[in-house]
Amino acid sequence: MKDRSVNRLSILSALLIAVLSVFLLRIPFEEPPHVKIPLMLLLPAAVLVVVFFLSRLVLKKVYTRQQWSEISKEEVEKLRGEENYRKEFLGNVYHELKTPIFNIQGYILTLLEGGLEDESINRVYLERSEKNINRMISIVEDLESISGLESGALNLKIQDFNIKKLIDDVCEANEMRALKHKIRLDVARIKESDQWVSGDRKRIYQVLNNLVINSIHYGYTGGKTLISVSRAGEKVLVEVKDNGIGISRQDMPRIFERFYRVDKSRSRDSGGTGLGLAIVKHIIEAHNETVSVDSAPGKGSIFRFTLAKA
């Protein structure tokens, strides 16, 4: 496009010079010098000025087209990416809600068709229905949390708090879950100078709780989860380390996406919504902090996030 426009400009310039040459040749030789010389100087100068401005207009048009073409391609790719993400997201929501809905439907129909009078199954089926209802509630609540974080509707309540106390609360809340999976929860010794951090305590509790639950669900029986806190410059670095199944290289870039699971069957069996790590990422980024992961298949994972020191 650029070369074609420049060629057109060259042809136009040559035509103008040719016309000028013919015009100059037709100037009578007997014209007085004070008429002929100014004409011979003025006309080439005029042509150069015209060519200059034409070249600027043509080149500007060329670059504008190129820039518009590049912008258009970027916008198209962006829109395609957003459309694919939307389709995948809706498909995931449908899939996640479909399973518990169909389970509940099956249990209720069985009860209505005579199972209600059968004492061997009526309570069991009602308890299973409740479990699936709670699963749907968890999915909706997690989606609400992510939506609020993305839109900025959830305002963070920043305060100074003791991170060691928060870790102890999370470990206590997950004690029974860890015992069920035979996972040991350990907390490394934390220096007193590193115990006070700044952030939204409720949200950071949610982050740490999600990471600990994740380490339990993807841990091996008889495994261990270690939580540690250390100083990293002006920040405090929190790590949740497990010796579980780990994450493959191809899964690593997507683990913080909504509904993405490394081991789908294991996560669903444990009642996970597939939104825990997405929530972790959104909360930490809302604090203007960073979250990362190191992992290898069969060797476990280390999730890290930073917090401002109080």
C-alpha positions in Angstrom: 0.0 0.0 0.0 2.8 2.4 0.9 4.9 1.6 -2.1 1.9 2.0 -4.5 1.0 5.4 -3.1 4.7 6.6 -3.3 4.8 5.4 -7.0 1.6 7.4 -7.7 3.2 10.5 -6.1 6.4 10.1 -8.2 4.3 9.9 -11.4 2.3 13.0 -10.4 5.5 14.9 -9.7 7.0 13.9 -13.1 3.8 15.1 -14.9 4.0 18.4 -13.1 7.6 18.8 -14.0 6.8 17.9 -17.6 4.0 20.5 -17.8 6.4 23.0 -16.3 9.0 22.3 -18.8 6.6 22.7 -21.7 5.4 26.0 -20.2 8.9 27.3 -19.8 9.8 26.3 -23.4 6.8 28.4 -24.6 8.0 31.5 -22.9 9.1 33.8 -25.7 12.9 34.3 -25.7 12.4 37.9 -26.5 10.7 38.5 -23.1 12.6 40.9 -21.0 14.8 39.3 -18.4 12.9 40.9 -15.5 9.8 38.9 -16.6 11.4 35.6 -17.9 13.9 35.0 -15.0 11.3 35.3 -12.2 8.9 33.0 -14.1 11.6 30.4 -14.6 12.5 30.5 -10.8 9.0 30.9 -9.5 7.3 28.0 -11.3 9.8 25.2 -10.2 9.5 26.5 -6.7 5.7 26.3 -6.9 5.9 22.7 -8.2 8.2 21.7 -5.3 5.8 23.2 -2.8 2.9 21.4 -4.4 4.8 18.1 -4.5 5.9 18.6 -0.8 2.3 19.0 0.4 1.0 16.3 -1.8 3.6 13.9 -0.5 2.6 14.8 3.1 -1.0 14.1 2.4 -0.4 10.8 0.6 2.0 9.5 3.2 -0.3 10.6 6.0 -3.1 8.7 4.3 -0.9 5.7 3.9 0.2 5.6 7.5 -3.4 6.3 8.7 -4.6 3.3 6.7 -1.8 1.1 8.1 -2.5 2.3 11.7 -6.2 1.7 11.3 -5.6 -1.7 9.8 -3.4 -2.6 12.8 -5.9 -1.2 15.3 -8.7 -3.1 13.5 -6.8 -6.3 13.7 -6.1 -5.9 17.4 -9.8 -5.0 18.1 -11.0 -8.0 16.1 -8.6 -10.4 17.9 -9.7 -8.8 21.3 -13.4 -9.2 20.5 -12.8 -12.8 19.3 -10.9 -13.6 22.5 -13.7 -12.1 24.7 -16.4 -13.9 22.8 -14.5 -17.3 23.2 -14.0 -16.5 26.9 -17.7 -15.7 27.3 -18.8 -18.9 25.5 -16.4 -21.0 27.6 -17.5 -19.3 30.8 -21.2 -19.8 30.1 -20.5 -23.4 29.2 -18.6 -23.9 32.5 -21.4 -22.4 34.5 -24.0 -24.6 32.8 -21.9 -27.7 33.4 -21.2 -26.9 37.1 -24.9 -26.2 37.9 -26.3 -29.0 35.7 -24.7 -31.8 37.8 -26.2 -30.8 41.2 -29.5 -29.9 39.6 -29.9 -33.3 37.9 -28.7 -35.1 41.1 -31.4 -33.3 43.2 -34.0 -34.0 40.5 -33.2 -37.7 40.6 -33.3 -37.9 44.4 -36.6 -36.0 44.7 -38.3 -38.1 41.9 -37.2 -41.3 43.6 -38.7 -40.1 46.9 -41.9 -39.0 45.3 -42.3 -42.3 43.5 -42.4 -44.2 46.8 -38.9 -43.8 48.3 -40.3 -41.4 50.9 -41.8 -44.3 52.8 -38.6 -46.4 52.5 -36.6 -45.7 55.7 -33.5 -47.2 54.2 -33.1 -44.4 51.6 -35.4 -41.5 52.4 -33.0 -39.7 54.8 -30.0 -40.6 52.7 -31.5 -39.1 49.6 -32.6 -35.9 51.5 -29.1 -35.5 52.9 -27.6 -35.9 49.4 -30.0 -33.4 48.0 -29.0 -30.9 50.7 -25.3 -31.5 49.8 -26.0 -30.7 46.1 -28.0 -27.6 47.1 -25.1 -26.4 49.2 -22.8 -27.0 46.3 -25.0 -24.7 44.1 -25.0 -22.1 46.8 -21.2 -22.2 47.0 -20.9 -21.7 43.2 -23.3 -18.8 43.2 -21.6 -17.2 46.2 -18.2 -17.6 44.6 -19.4 -16.1 41.3 -20.9 -13.2 43.3 -17.5 -12.6 45.0 -15.6 -12.6 41.7 -18.2 -10.3 40.0 -18.0 -7.9 43.0 -14.2 -7.9 42.9 -14.0 -7.3 39.1 -16.6 -4.5 39.2 -15.1 -2.8 42.2 -18.4 -3.1 44.1 -16.7 -4.8 47.0 -14.7 -2.2 48.9 -11.7 -3.5 50.7 -11.5 -2.6 54.4 -7.8 -2.1 54.9 -6.5 -2.6 58.4 -3.4 -3.8 60.3 -3.8 -7.4 61.5 -1.7 -10.3 62.8 -1.0 -12.8 60.0 0.0 -15.5 62.4 -3.3 -15.3 64.2 -5.1 -15.5 60.9 -3.1 -18.5 59.8 -4.0 -20.3 63.1 -7.7 -19.5 62.5 -7.5 -21.0 59.0 -5.8 -24.1 60.2 -8.3 -24.6 63.0 -11.2 -24.2 60.5 -9.7 -26.9 58.3 -8.6 -29.3 61.0 -11.4 -31.8 60.4 -11.0 -31.7 56.6 -7.3 -32.3 56.9 -7.8 -35.2 59.3 -10.3 -36.8 56.8 -7.7 -36.7 54.1 -4.9 -37.6 56.5 -3.0 -34.3 55.7 -0.9 -32.7 58.3 -1.1 -28.9 58.6 2.1 -27.3 59.8 3.0 -23.6 60.3 6.6 -22.5 60.2 7.9 -20.3 62.9 7.1 -16.6 62.1 9.3 -13.8 63.4 7.5 -11.3 65.5 8.7 -8.5 63.3 6.9 -10.2 60.3 3.6 -10.9 62.0 1.8 -7.6 61.3 0.5 -6.9 57.8 -1.9 -4.5 56.2 -4.9 -5.6 54.2 -8.6 -6.6 54.3 -8.4 -9.3 57.0 -11.7 -11.0 55.9 -10.5 -11.2 52.2 -7.0 -12.4 53.1 -8.6 -15.1 55.3 -10.6 -16.1 52.2 -7.3 -16.3 50.1 -5.5 -18.4 52.7 -8.4 -20.6 53.3 -8.9 -21.3 49.6 -5.2 -22.1 49.2 -5.2 -24.5 52.3 -8.3 -26.3 51.0 -6.7 -26.6 47.6 -3.6 -28.1 49.1 -5.7 -30.7 51.0 -7.9 -31.6 48.0 -4.8 -32.1 45.7 -2.6 -33.7 48.4 -1.7 -37.3 48.8 -3.0 -39.3 51.7 -0.5 -38.9 54.5 0.9 -35.7 53.0 1.7 -32.3 54.5 0.8 -28.7 54.0 3.3 -26.1 55.3 2.4 -22.4 55.7 5.2 -20.0 56.1 5.7 -16.2 56.3 8.9 -14.3 55.6 10.2 -10.8 54.8 10.6 -9.8 51.2 12.0 -6.3 51.1 9.1 -3.9 52.2 6.6 -6.8 51.7 5.6 -9.9 53.6 5.6 -13.1 51.6 3.1 -15.8 52.5 3.7 -19.4 51.2 1.4 -22.4 51.2 3.4 -25.5 50.2 2.2 -29.1 49.7 3.7 -32.4 48.5 0.6 -33.4 46.5 0.0 -34.2 42.8 1.5 -31.0 41.5 0.6 -29.1 38.3 1.9 -29.8 34.8 3.6 -27.1 32.7 0.7 -26.8 30.2 -1.8 -26.3 33.1 0.2 -23.6 34.9 -0.9 -20.6 32.8 -4.6 -21.4 33.3 -4.9 -22.4 37.0 -6.2 -19.0 38.0 -9.0 -19.1 35.5 -12.6 -19.6 36.5 -13.6 -23.2 36.7 -10.3 -24.5 35.5 -9.2 -27.7 37.3 -6.0 -29.6 37.1 -7.8 -32.9 38.1 -11.5 -32.4 37.4 -12.8 -35.6 39.1 -10.8 -35.0 42.3 -12.0 -31.4 42.7 -15.6 -32.2 42.0 -15.6 -35.2 44.4 -14.3 -32.9 47.2 -17.0 -30.4 46.5 -14.8 -27.7 44.9 -16.4 -25.1 42.7 -13.4 -24.5 40.5 -13.4 -20.8 41.5 -11.2 -20.8 44.5 -7.9 -19.8 42.8 -9.7 -17.3 40.6 -11.0 -15.6 43.8 -7.5 -15.7 45.2 -6.0 -13.9 42.2 -8.8 -11.2 42.2 -8.4 -10.5 45.9 -4.6 -10.3 45.9 -4.7 -8.1 42.7 -7.3 -5.8 44.4 -4.7 -5.3 47.1 -2.2 -4.3 44.4 -0.1 -7.3 45.4 1.1 -10.4 43.5 0.3 -14.1 43.6 2.4 -16.9 41.9 2.9 -20.6 41.9 5.8 -23.1 41.5 4.9 -26.7 40.8 5.9 -29.9 39.1 3.8 -33.1 38.6 4.2 -35.5 41.5 6.3 -33.0 43.5 3.6 -30.7 45.0 3.0 -27.0 44.7 4.0 -23.7 46.3 1.6 -20.9 46.2 2.9 -17.4 47.1 1.4 -14.0 47.6 2.6 -10.8 49.0 1.1 -8.3 51.5 2.1 -4.9 52.6 3.9 -4.8 55.9 2.1 -2.9 58.7 
